[in-house]
Amino acid sequence: MALSPCLYWLLAVPGWLSVLSVVIVTWPYLLGVSCLTNKWPLTAEKALVAFFCCRYWRLLVNFWSYYRRCKPSPIPDLSSYTAAEHVTVVVPTVEPGDPTFGRCLDSICANGPARIFIVTVGAALHQMAEEALAPTRHTHPFVAVEVHHTATANKRFRIDSVIDKVRTPISREVVIY
């Protein structure tokens, strides 16, 4: 059974289709009534009006339901999480001598996390990280900062080496570019 010529435009513009509008326009054809006979005088204009009405009725219903039902969740007055008790920051780095590293550490320490783990590669970078950390430790004495190192320059191994030392419910990794 061939598709009626007045319904070919349904296949040409699938972006305009919704399931409801396809059913409304094509149900006479599915019942065996052709657009070209006088039994059902369905023209392309009527089909376009039906598509227009169904499409924009659906849009209006979606707008109404969004504004009626979607409400932002309220922000609690007192948060149960504090950075000083619940946050650990892991910083894997290969350039602890970079000036951005010091600024990044100052920024992290200003938020007051419970602990900061700095993970480098090799003993030489470990010593360099300790030297870069001295001003930050002086500025923020209440933040516990530990420096660790691994043998390989693989970020996954570096994070894995300190992840078992994290004792807080929230841990964060910092990526410095």
N, CA, C and O of each residue as an XYZ file, in Angstrom:
708
protein
N       0.844     -1.174      0.000
C       0.000      0.000      0.000
C       0.889      1.236      0.000
O       1.721      1.412      0.890
N       0.711      2.074     -0.982
C       1.557      3.264     -1.134
C       1.031      4.397     -0.260
O      -0.160      4.483      0.038
N       1.956      5.261      0.138
C       1.604      6.424      0.945
C       0.935      7.465      0.065
O       1.361      7.706     -1.065
N      -0.097      8.069      0.582
C      -0.818      9.089     -0.157
C       0.110     10.262     -0.466
O       0.927     10.624      0.382
N       0.013     10.868     -1.648
C       0.929     11.954     -2.026
C       0.872     13.158     -1.093
O       1.880     13.845     -0.926
N      -0.260     13.429     -0.489
C      -0.327     14.600      0.383
C       0.358     14.346      1.728
O       0.551     15.283      2.502
N       0.728     13.099      2.017
C       1.401     12.797      3.273
C       2.909     12.611      3.104
O       3.606     12.354      4.085
N       3.428     12.739      1.865
C       4.869     12.600      1.654
C       5.656     13.699      2.366
O       6.799     13.479      2.764
N       5.066     14.860      2.528
C       5.783     15.962      3.176
C       6.038     15.664      4.649
O       6.907     16.283      5.264
N       5.270     14.697      5.236
C       5.530     14.288      6.607
C       6.915     13.665      6.748
O       7.597     13.840      7.758
N       7.310     12.937      5.713
C       8.617     12.302      5.749
C       9.731     13.277      5.407
O      10.885     13.037      5.760
N       9.414     14.361      4.735
C      10.432     15.305      4.288
C      10.915     16.216      5.407
O      12.065     16.654      5.377
N      10.080     16.513      6.386
C      10.461     17.409      7.478
C      10.258     16.715      8.827
O       9.290     17.003      9.531
N      11.173     15.797      9.194
C      10.983     15.083     10.454
C      11.204     15.956     11.680
O      10.791     15.576     12.776
N      11.848     17.125     11.530
C      12.050     18.007     12.666
C      10.748     18.595     13.177
O      10.671     18.988     14.341
N       9.726     18.667     12.344
C       8.445     19.264     12.729
C       7.517     18.257     13.395
O       6.456     18.619     13.904
N       7.917     17.008     13.386
C       6.980     15.969     13.796
C       7.026     15.720     15.285
O       8.092     15.732     15.900
N       5.904     15.502     15.834
C       5.800     14.918     17.166
C       4.858     13.729     17.013
O       4.089     13.661     16.054
N       4.916     12.828     17.921
C       4.127     11.610     17.798
C       2.635     11.925     17.746
O       1.889     11.323     16.973
N       2.218     12.858     18.561
C       0.801     13.209     18.596
C       0.327     13.788     17.266
O      -0.745     13.426     16.781
N       1.114     14.679     16.676
C       0.693     15.297     15.420
C       0.713     14.300     14.272
O      -0.117     14.397     13.367
N       1.629     13.353     14.282
C       1.639     12.322     13.236
C       0.380     11.481     13.325
O      -0.225     11.156     12.304
N      -0.016     11.126     14.535
C      -1.222     10.319     14.700
C      -2.454     11.092     14.247
O      -3.325     10.532     13.581
N      -2.537     12.375     14.600
C      -3.698     13.175     14.223
C      -3.812     13.305     12.705
O      -4.910     13.211     12.156
N      -2.698     13.518     12.034
C      -2.748     13.739     10.589
C      -2.894     12.435      9.824
O      -3.565     12.405      8.792
N      -2.290     11.367     10.297
C      -2.269     10.137      9.494
C      -3.346      9.117      9.857
O      -3.462      8.103      9.168
N      -4.134      9.338     10.902
C      -5.114      8.312     11.257
C      -6.148      8.050     10.175
O      -6.576      6.904     10.040
N      -6.583      9.049      9.385
C      -7.521      8.693      8.312
C      -6.886      7.787      7.262
O      -7.535      6.892      6.720
N      -5.599      8.036      6.981
C      -4.912      7.195      6.005
C      -4.781      5.770      6.531
O      -4.923      4.806      5.779
N      -4.508      5.646      7.831
C      -4.378      4.311      8.418
C      -5.698      3.562      8.398
O      -5.710      2.331      8.390
N      -6.817      4.291      8.390
C      -8.127      3.645      8.286
C      -8.509      3.316      6.849
O      -9.566      2.736      6.602
N      -7.652      3.685      5.902
C      -7.912      3.360      4.513
C      -8.564      4.480      3.733
O      -8.974      4.256      2.594
N      -8.679      5.661      4.282
C      -9.294      6.781      3.594
C      -8.174      7.597      2.971
O      -7.288      8.067      3.684
N      -8.195      7.771      1.683
C      -7.128      8.471      0.978
C      -7.420      9.963      0.921
O      -8.578     10.380      0.966
N      -6.360     10.767      0.820
C      -6.518     12.215      0.712
C      -7.030     12.625     -0.658
O      -7.558     13.725     -0.821
N      -6.880     11.759     -1.630
C      -7.242     12.142     -2.984
C      -8.700     11.826     -3.309
O      -9.193     12.196     -4.374
N      -9.374     11.158     -2.417
C     -10.789     10.869     -2.674
C     -11.640     11.917     -1.995
O     -11.144     12.718     -1.204
N     -12.930     11.909     -2.307
C     -13.856     12.857     -1.702
C     -14.377     12.377     -0.354
O     -15.135     13.085      0.308
N     -13.970     11.163      0.059
C     -14.468     10.634      1.317
C     -13.911     11.422      2.505
O     -14.605     11.595      3.507
N     -12.705     11.887      2.408
C     -12.071     12.629      3.494
C     -11.282     13.774      2.889
O     -10.149     13.571      2.454
N     -11.834     14.941      2.849
C     -11.149     16.052      2.166
C     -10.043     16.664      3.036
O     -10.173     17.801      3.490
N      -8.955     15.916      3.271
C      -7.811     16.402      4.043
C      -6.801     17.002      3.073
O      -6.267     16.303      2.212
N      -6.550     18.262      3.213
C      -5.589     18.915      2.333
C      -4.295     19.149      3.093
O      -4.234     18.977      4.310
N      -3.280     19.538      2.371
C      -1.979     19.803      2.996
C      -2.072     20.993      3.946
O      -1.372     21.034      4.958
N      -2.926     21.953      3.628
C      -3.078     23.110      4.507
C      -3.676     22.703      5.856
O      -3.238     23.173      6.906
N      -4.679     21.826      5.814
C      -5.275     21.358      7.052
C      -4.270     20.552      7.872
O      -4.234     20.651      9.098
N      -3.467     19.766      7.189
C      -2.444     18.989      7.887
C      -1.421     19.918      8.530
O      -0.974     19.675      9.650
N      -1.047     20.990      7.816
C      -0.082     21.946      8.366
C      -0.665     22.665      9.586
O       0.034     22.885     10.575
N      -1.921     23.020      9.513
C      -2.569     23.665     10.664
C      -2.635     22.701     11.840
O      -2.429     23.106     12.984
N      -2.919     21.436     11.572
C      -2.959     20.441     12.643
C      -1.579     20.282     13.280
O      -1.456     20.205     14.502
N      -0.538     20.233     12.435
C       0.828     20.153     12.974
C       1.155     21.385     13.804
O       1.709     21.270     14.898
N       0.818     22.551     13.294
C       1.102     23.803     13.997
C       0.417     23.811     15.362
O       1.039     24.137     16.373
N      -0.861     23.454     15.385
C      -1.604     23.468     16.653
C      -1.034     22.470     17.649
O      -0.849     22.795     18.821
N      -0.757     21.264     17.188
C      -0.246     20.244     18.104
C       1.151     20.595     18.603
O       1.462     20.407     19.779
N       1.982     21.102     17.715
C       3.346     21.431     18.104
C       3.368     22.545     19.152
O       4.045     22.429     20.173
N       2.644     23.594     18.902
C       2.701     24.723     19.818
C       1.832     24.516     21.053
O       2.084     25.137     22.086
N       0.819     23.664     20.974
C       0.098     23.289     22.183
C       1.033     22.523     23.114
O       1.046     22.746     24.325
N       1.803     21.630     22.537
C       2.782     20.879     23.320
C       3.814     21.823     23.932
O       4.209     21.635     25.083
N       4.251     22.819     23.196
C       5.214     23.794     23.715
C       4.621     24.563     24.899
O       5.286     24.752     25.917
N       3.374     25.001     24.759
C       2.733     25.720     25.848
C       2.570     24.840     27.088
O       2.779     25.306     28.208
N       2.203     23.585     26.898
C       2.064     22.668     28.027
C       3.426     22.438     28.690
O       3.510     22.366     29.916
N       4.480     22.324     27.899
C       5.816     22.146     28.476
C       6.245     23.374     29.271
O       6.802     23.235     30.360
N       5.996     24.578     28.745
C       6.321     25.800     29.493
C       5.553     25.851     30.812
O       6.124     26.136     31.865
N       4.263     25.573     30.741
C       3.437     25.628     31.940
C       3.924     24.612     32.977
O       4.047     24.944     34.156
N       4.199     23.393     32.553
C       4.624     22.377     33.509
C       5.996     22.689     34.073
O       6.266     22.386     35.235
N       6.871     23.289     33.273
C       8.197     23.653     33.784
C       8.072     24.716     34.875
O       8.645     24.567     35.955
N       7.340     25.769     34.604
C       7.230     26.846     35.587
C       6.360     26.472     36.783
O       6.505     27.042     37.864
N       5.462     25.518     36.589
C       4.596     25.088     37.681
C       5.294     24.087     38.594
O       5.145     24.154     39.814
N       6.054     23.157     38.015
C       6.588     22.045     38.785
C       8.069     22.184     39.140
O       8.477     21.711     40.201
N       8.879     22.806     38.303
C      10.318     22.869     38.541
C      10.651     24.036     39.450
O      10.581     25.197     39.047
N      11.002     23.721     40.644
C      11.392     24.744     41.620
C      12.804     24.409     42.095
O      13.129     23.236     42.278
N      13.639     25.413     42.296
C      14.983     25.115     42.798
C      14.924     24.614     44.235
O      14.075     25.032     45.023
N      15.832     23.719     44.555
C      15.846     23.237     45.937
C      16.363     24.326     46.859
O      17.289     25.056     46.505
N      15.783     24.437     48.014
C      16.171     25.522     48.922
C      17.578     25.307     49.473
O      17.984     24.174     49.735
N      18.306     26.386     49.644
C      19.633     26.336     50.230
C      19.475     26.319     51.744
O      18.802     27.185     52.303
N      20.081     25.354     52.410
C      19.907     25.298     53.861
C      20.592     26.485     54.536
O      21.615     26.987     54.069
N      19.997     26.918     55.645
C      20.569     28.048     56.378
C      21.941     27.716     56.941
O      22.874     28.510     56.821
N      22.064     26.568     57.541
C      23.342     26.139     58.095
C      23.782     24.868     57.379
O      23.120     23.834     57.468
N      24.886     24.954     56.680
C      25.387     23.793     55.975
C      25.986     22.801     56.968
O      26.610     23.195     57.953
N      25.795     21.538     56.703
C      26.331     20.521     57.604
C      27.779     20.182     57.276
O      28.438     19.478     58.041
N      28.283     20.677     56.144
C      29.669     20.422     55.752
C      30.495     21.688     55.919
O      30.065     22.785     55.564
N      31.669     21.511     56.456
C      32.632     22.614     56.535
C      33.929     22.135     55.926
O      34.274     20.958     56.035
N      34.649     23.033     55.288
C      35.897     22.657     54.627
C      36.930     22.172     55.631
O      37.691     21.253     55.332
N      36.971     22.766     56.803
C      37.991     22.413     57.791
C      37.811     21.004     58.340
O      38.763     20.430     58.868
N      36.625     20.437     58.229
C      36.389     19.097     58.759
C      36.131     18.051     57.691
O      36.335     16.863     57.939
N      35.689     18.460     56.513
C      35.171     17.486     55.560
C      35.870     17.447     54.203
O      35.482     16.644     53.355
N      36.876     18.274     53.965
C      37.454     18.358     52.621
C      38.949     18.063     52.653
O      39.687     18.618     53.468
N      39.387     17.177     51.751
C      40.803     16.906     51.517
C      41.088     17.208     50.059
O      40.304     16.845     49.183
N      42.209     17.873     49.792
C      42.581     18.238     48.426
C      43.847     17.481     48.049
O      44.824     17.476     48.799
N      43.823     16.840     46.876
C      44.985     16.126     46.346
C      45.501     16.922     45.158
O      44.758     17.206     44.218
N      46.799     17.285     45.208
C      47.405     18.077     44.129
C      48.541     17.269     43.513
O      49.645     17.267     44.057
N      48.303     16.573     42.378
C      49.415     15.905     41.690
C      50.136     16.924     40.812
O      49.505     17.608     40.005
N      51.456     17.027     40.967
C      52.192     18.030     40.208
C      53.537     17.482     39.751
O      54.106     16.596     40.388
N      54.032     18.010     38.657
C      55.379     17.709     38.184
C      56.236     18.969     38.124
O      57.411     18.905     37.764
N      55.649     20.118     38.476
C      56.384     21.384     38.469
C      56.112     22.179     39.743
O      55.406     23.186     39.691
N      56.643     21.761     40.864
C      56.384     22.510     42.087
C      57.134     23.838     42.160
O      56.843     24.650     43.038
N      58.088     24.081     41.266
C      58.824     25.343     41.272
C      58.141     26.446     40.495
O      58.603     27.587     40.508
N      57.051     26.130     39.817
C      56.331     27.116     39.007
C      55.632     28.142     39.911
O      55.078     27.758     40.941
N      55.643     29.445     39.554
C      54.962     30.446     40.391
C      53.456     30.207     40.532
O      52.870     30.566     41.554
N      52.830     29.612     39.527
C      51.396     29.328     39.632
C      51.120     28.285     40.709
O      50.039     28.269     41.299
N      52.086     27.424     40.964
C      51.907     26.410     42.000
C      51.730     27.075     43.366
O      50.855     26.677     44.134
N      52.531     28.058     43.669
C      52.416     28.774     44.939
C      51.099     29.525     45.056
O      50.473     29.524     46.116
N      50.674     30.169     43.965
C      49.385     30.884     43.984
C      48.222     29.912     44.148
O      47.252     30.201     44.849
N      48.330     28.767     43.501
C      47.277     27.751     43.619
C      47.192     27.247     45.054
O      46.094     27.091     45.588
N      48.334     26.990     45.685
C      48.328     26.531     47.078
C      47.751     27.586     48.007
O      47.002     27.258     48.928
N      48.091     28.856     47.775
C      47.517     29.921     48.599
C      45.999     29.979     48.449
O      45.276     30.189     49.422
N      45.531     29.793     47.225
C      44.093     29.810     46.969
C      43.398     28.643     47.670
O      42.324     28.812     48.247
N      44.008     27.469     47.619
C      43.424     26.297     48.275
C      43.422     26.500     49.790
O      42.421     26.225     50.453
N      44.534     26.978     50.334
C      44.642     27.168     51.788
C      43.695     28.249     52.295
O      43.247     28.186     53.440
N      43.384     29.238     51.461
C      42.453     30.287     51.873
C      41.066     29.723     52.151
O      40.313     30.294     52.939
N      40.719     28.604     51.510
C      39.424     27.966     51.761
C      39.456     27.060     52.978
O      38.408     26.600     53.430
N      40.635     26.797     53.515
C      40.766     26.060     54.765
C      40.363     24.605     54.743
O      39.546     24.200     55.570
N      40.898     23.785     53.830
C      40.539     22.366     53.861
C      41.182     21.660     55.052
O      42.082     22.203     55.692
N      40.720     20.460     55.340
C      41.275     19.700     56.456
C      42.722     19.297     56.174
O      43.591     19.453     57.032
N      42.977     18.782     54.979
C      44.332     18.366     54.599
C      44.557     18.631     53.128
O      43.621     18.673     52.329
N      45.828     18.811     52.788
C      46.244     18.928     51.392
C      47.371     17.934     51.180
O      48.351     17.922     51.925
N      47.225     17.105     50.161
C      48.283     16.174     49.769
C      48.876     16.662     48.461
O      48.161     16.811     47.470
N      50.176     16.910     48.451
C      50.891     17.269     47.226
C      51.712     16.046     46.838
O      52.515     15.553     47.630
N      51.510     15.561     45.620
C      52.191     14.355     45.164
C      53.056     14.716     43.963
O      52.555     15.197     42.946
N      54.358     14.479     44.090
C      55.305     14.784     43.017
C      55.930     13.494     42.505
O      55.554     12.399     42.922
N      56.889     13.639     41.597
C      57.585     12.495     41.018
C      59.056     12.581     41.426
O      59.755     13.519     41.041
N      59.511     11.632     42.183
C      60.924     11.560     42.552
C      61.272     12.412     43.760
O      60.509     13.289     44.166
N      62.457     12.131     44.333
C      62.915     12.796     45.545
C      63.313     14.249     45.281
O      63.137     15.101     46.151
N      63.846     14.540     44.094
C      64.268     15.916     43.790
C      63.059     16.858     43.750
O      63.110     17.952     44.314
N      61.988     16.447     43.097
C      60.780     17.279     43.056
C      60.091     17.320     44.422
O      59.413     18.293     44.751
N      60.266     16.275     45.200
C      59.726     16.270     46.554
C      60.377     17.392     47.375
O      59.695     18.139     48.076
N      61.697     17.495     47.274
C      62.414     18.556     47.994
C      62.025     19.931     47.461
O      61.869     20.871     48.240
N      61.868     20.061     46.149
C      61.467     21.334     45.544
C      60.072     21.740     46.020
O      59.816     22.919     46.264
N      59.172     20.763     46.151
C      57.820     21.054     46.633
C      57.847     21.503     48.089
O      57.095     22.398     48.475
N      58.702     20.892     48.894
C      58.832     21.312     50.294
C      59.322     22.760     50.380
O      58.850     23.527     51.219
N      60.265     23.132     49.516
C      60.777     24.505     49.508
C      59.704     25.487     49.035
O      59.581     26.583     49.583
N      58.931     25.099     48.024
C      57.872     25.981     47.515
C      56.735     26.111     48.523
O      55.982     27.085     48.500
N      56.619     25.138     49.395
C      55.547     25.114     50.366
C      55.837     25.927     51.625
O      54.917     26.244     52.378
N      57.095     26.266     51.863
C      57.485     26.968     53.093
C      56.726     28.281     53.299
O      56.234     28.505     54.405
N      56.601     29.173     52.287
C      55.834     30.407     52.525
C      54.352     30.144     52.798
O      53.730     30.856     53.587
N      53.794     29.140     52.159
C      52.384     28.818     52.359
C      52.158     28.281     53.775
O      51.158     28.611     54.412
N      53.077     27.464     54.260
C      52.952     26.947     55.630
C      53.060     28.070     56.652
O      52.423     28.028     57.704
N      53.871     29.074     56.334
C      54.009     30.218     57.243
C      52.728     31.069     57.241
O      52.294     31.554     58.286
N      52.132     31.242     56.052
C      50.927     32.060     55.917
C      49.692     31.361     56.488
O      48.852     32.000     57.122
N      49.584     30.046     56.262
C      48.416     29.266     56.697
C      48.877     28.127     57.604
O      48.970     26.988     57.148
N      49.168     28.405     58.872
C      49.715     27.357     59.748
C      48.694     26.308     60.179
O      49.089     25.238     60.642
N      47.417     26.571     60.045
C      46.409     25.630     60.536
C      45.967     24.607     59.491
O      45.141     23.742     59.786
N      46.505     24.695     58.276
C      46.162     23.734     57.233
C      47.253     22.667     57.194
O      48.433     22.987     57.048
N      46.866     21.420     57.323
C      47.829     20.308     57.287
C      48.178     19.992     55.844
O      47.328     19.547     55.072
N      49.444     20.226     55.481
C      49.908     19.969     54.122
C      50.980     18.900     54.177
O      51.944     19.022     54.933
N      50.820     17.857     53.384
C      51.798     16.769     53.313
C      52.280     16.630     51.884
O      51.507     16.767     50.936
N      53.564     16.357     51.739
C      54.161     16.157     50.416
C      54.576     14.699     50.302
O      55.267     14.170     51.171
N      54.152     14.064     49.236
C      54.491     12.666     48.947
C      55.083     12.614     47.540
O      54.929     13.549     46.755
N      55.761     11.506     47.235
C      56.284     11.349     45.878
C      56.172      9.891     45.437
O      56.120      8.977     46.259
N      56.138      9.701     44.135
C      56.096      8.375     43.535
C      57.284      8.234     42.598
O      57.979      9.207     42.304
N      57.505      7.026     42.138
C      58.639      6.771     41.247
C      58.293      7.045     39.782
O      59.179      7.370     38.992
N      57.019      6.917     39.412
C      56.626      7.098     38.015
C      55.832      8.383     37.843
O      55.149      8.836     38.762
N      55.930      8.960     36.659
C      55.230     10.214     36.352
C      53.851      9.935     35.776
O      53.492     10.466     34.725
N      53.091      9.115     36.453
C      51.740      8.780     36.031
C      50.771      9.380     37.048
O      50.833      9.073     38.239
N      49.889     10.225     36.570
C      48.968     10.923     37.464
C      48.078      9.941     38.232
O      47.782     10.153     39.408
N      47.665      8.890     37.573
C      46.812      7.902     38.217
C      47.544      7.227     39.382
O      46.951      7.002     40.437
N      48.823      6.904     39.198
C      49.611      6.301     40.276
C      49.828      7.285     41.420
O      49.810      6.902     42.589
N      50.032      8.549     41.077
C      50.258      9.548     42.118
C      49.018      9.723     42.996
O      49.128      9.802     44.219
N      47.856      9.781     42.380
C      46.624      9.922     43.153
C      46.364      8.651     43.958
O      45.936      8.717     45.110
N      46.622      7.505     43.354
C      46.405      6.232     44.035
C      47.320      6.077     45.249
O      46.963      5.398     46.212
N      48.495      6.702     45.208
C      49.425      6.547     46.333
C      48.949      7.267     47.595
O      49.361      6.897     48.694
N      48.098      8.282     47.470
C      47.639      9.015     48.654
C      46.152      8.859     48.933
O      45.675      9.319     49.970
N      45.415      8.231     48.047
C      43.968      8.175     48.230
C      43.581      7.364     49.470
O      42.533      7.612     50.065
N      44.411      6.402     49.861
C      44.085      5.630     51.063
C      44.353      6.421     52.347
O      43.936      5.994     53.424
N      45.037      7.557     52.255
C      45.290      8.408     53.420
C      44.175      9.447     53.641
O      44.157     10.135     54.662
N      43.269      9.552     52.697
C      42.164     10.503     52.811
C      41.157      9.972     53.825
O      40.665      8.852     53.687
N      40.852     10.767     54.837
C      39.927     10.359     55.890
C      38.668     11.225     55.950
O      37.845     11.049     56.849
N      38.509     12.140     55.024
C      37.341     13.021     55.020
C      36.339     12.537     53.984
O      36.718     11.837     53.046
N      35.062     12.897     54.134
C      34.055     12.413     53.182
C      34.146     13.045     51.798
O      33.660     12.468     50.825
N      34.760     14.225     51.694
C      34.869     14.891     50.398
C      36.345     15.027     50.053
O      37.129     15.567     50.833
N      36.716     14.530     48.874
C      38.091     14.719     48.411
C      38.042     15.390     47.057
O      37.120     15.156     46.276
N      39.015     16.213     46.774
C      39.037     16.993     45.535
C      40.425     16.922     44.951
O      41.418     17.002     45.674
N      40.496     16.771     43.644
C      41.773     16.783     42.953
C      41.915     18.127     42.258
O      40.966     18.615     41.645
N      43.079     18.716     42.349
C      43.333     20.002     41.705
C      44.261     19.763     40.528
O      45.306     19.128     40.675
N      43.887     20.265     39.369
C      44.721     20.164     38.177
C      45.257     21.537     37.863
O      44.483     22.475     37.675
N      46.560     21.674     37.802
C      47.198     22.955     37.496
C      47.733     22.878     36.071
O      48.531     21.997     35.751
N      47.298     23.794     35.219
C      47.788     23.814     33.842
C      48.808     24.920     33.685
O      49.348     25.111     32.595
